[in-house]
């Protein structure tokens, strides 16, 4: 809070700040879908974190958003109102012992659907 007080700084939400800094909106206009990675996707991820901001921006343009995650902890009710969102997790033994290989396998499986 010292920066706010002494240097007239301003509080900003992190996700919009960084997505604007990398020009996400302009880049995503040319994309058919957006893929993101998360350690864990749960109901909190959809409320006030980067994933929520990505959902807001991709849904505004009817763009699919795919989240690849180490773990998924979502209920059907968490997904209501997000028709363009899918989350895929590494929830098996290989994912725990070799996450890089499991992520590659998961990405290949998803790519085969497209």
C-alpha positions as CSV (number, residue, x, y, z in Angstrom):
1,X,0.0,0.0,0.0
2,X,3.0,2.3,0.2
3,X,3.1,2.6,-3.6
4,X,-0.5,3.5,-3.6
5,X,0.0,6.2,-1.0
6,X,3.3,7.7,-1.8
7,X,3.5,7.3,-5.6
8,X,-0.2,7.6,-6.4
9,X,-0.4,4.0,-7.7
10,X,-3.6,2.3,-8.7
11,X,-4.9,-1.1,-7.8
12,X,-5.7,-3.3,-10.8
13,X,-7.0,-6.8,-11.3
14,X,-4.1,-9.0,-12.4
15,X,-5.8,-11.1,-15.1
16,X,-7.2,-8.2,-17.2
17,X,-3.9,-6.3,-16.8
18,X,-1.8,-9.2,-18.2
19,X,-4.2,-10.2,-20.9
20,X,-4.3,-6.6,-22.1
21,X,-0.5,-6.4,-21.9
22,X,-0.1,-9.4,-24.3
23,X,-2.9,-8.1,-26.6
24,X,-5.0,-11.2,-25.9
25,X,-8.2,-9.8,-27.5
26,X,-6.4,-9.0,-30.8
27,X,-4.6,-12.3,-30.9
28,X,-7.7,-14.4,-30.1
29,X,-9.7,-12.8,-32.9
30,X,-7.6,-14.9,-35.4
31,X,-7.9,-18.1,-33.3
32,X,-10.4,-20.8,-33.7
33,X,-10.1,-21.8,-30.1
34,X,-8.1,-20.9,-27.0
35,X,-6.1,-23.5,-24.9
36,X,-4.9,-22.7,-21.4
37,X,-3.2,-24.7,-18.7
38,X,-4.0,-24.8,-15.0
39,X,-2.7,-26.8,-12.1
40,X,-6.3,-27.4,-10.9
41,X,-9.6,-26.3,-12.3
42,X,-12.3,-26.0,-9.6
43,X,-15.2,-23.7,-8.8
44,X,-12.8,-21.1,-7.5
45,X,-11.0,-21.0,-10.9
46,X,-14.2,-19.8,-12.4
47,X,-14.5,-16.9,-9.9
48,X,-12.0,-14.1,-10.0
49,X,-8.9,-15.8,-11.4
50,X,-7.3,-15.9,-14.9
51,X,-9.6,-18.6,-16.1
52,X,-12.7,-16.5,-15.3
53,X,-11.3,-13.6,-17.4
54,X,-10.4,-16.0,-20.2
55,X,-14.0,-17.4,-20.1
56,X,-15.4,-13.9,-20.2
57,X,-13.3,-12.8,-23.2
58,X,-13.7,-16.0,-25.2
59,X,-17.4,-16.4,-24.6
60,X,-18.0,-12.8,-25.7
61,X,-16.8,-13.9,-29.2
62,X,-18.3,-17.5,-29.0
63,X,-14.8,-19.0,-29.0
64,X,-14.2,-22.4,-27.5
65,X,-11.9,-22.4,-24.4
66,X,-10.1,-25.6,-23.4
67,X,-8.3,-25.9,-20.1
68,X,-5.7,-28.6,-19.6
69,X,-5.2,-29.3,-15.9
70,X,-3.4,-31.5,-13.5
71,X,-6.7,-32.0,-11.7
72,X,-10.4,-31.2,-12.3
73,X,-12.8,-30.6,-9.5
74,X,-15.9,-29.3,-11.1
75,X,-19.6,-30.1,-10.7
76,X,-22.1,-29.9,-13.5
77,X,-23.5,-26.7,-11.9
78,X,-20.1,-25.1,-12.2
79,X,-20.2,-25.5,-15.9
80,X,-23.7,-24.1,-16.4
81,X,-23.6,-20.9,-18.5
82,X,-20.3,-21.8,-20.1
83,X,-21.3,-23.7,-23.3
84,X,-17.9,-23.1,-25.0
85,X,-15.7,-24.3,-22.1
86,X,-14.2,-27.8,-21.6
87,X,-11.7,-28.9,-19.0
88,X,-9.5,-32.0,-19.3
89,X,-7.4,-33.3,-16.4
90,X,-4.4,-35.7,-16.0
91,X,-6.3,-37.6,-13.3
92,X,-4.5,-40.9,-13.7
93,X,-1.3,-42.5,-12.3
94,X,0.9,-41.5,-15.3
95,X,-0.1,-37.9,-14.7
96,X,1.3,-38.0,-11.2
97,X,4.6,-39.8,-12.0
98,X,5.3,-38.2,-15.4
99,X,3.2,-35.0,-15.9
100,X,5.0,-33.9,-19.0
101,X,4.3,-37.2,-20.8
102,X,0.7,-37.2,-19.5
103,X,0.1,-33.7,-20.7
104,X,1.5,-34.6,-24.2
105,X,-0.8,-37.6,-24.3
106,X,-3.8,-35.5,-23.2
107,X,-3.0,-32.8,-25.9
108,X,-2.7,-35.5,-28.6
109,X,-6.1,-36.9,-27.6
110,X,-7.7,-33.5,-27.7
111,X,-6.0,-32.7,-31.0
112,X,-7.4,-35.9,-32.5
113,X,-10.9,-34.6,-31.8
114,X,-10.4,-31.4,-33.7
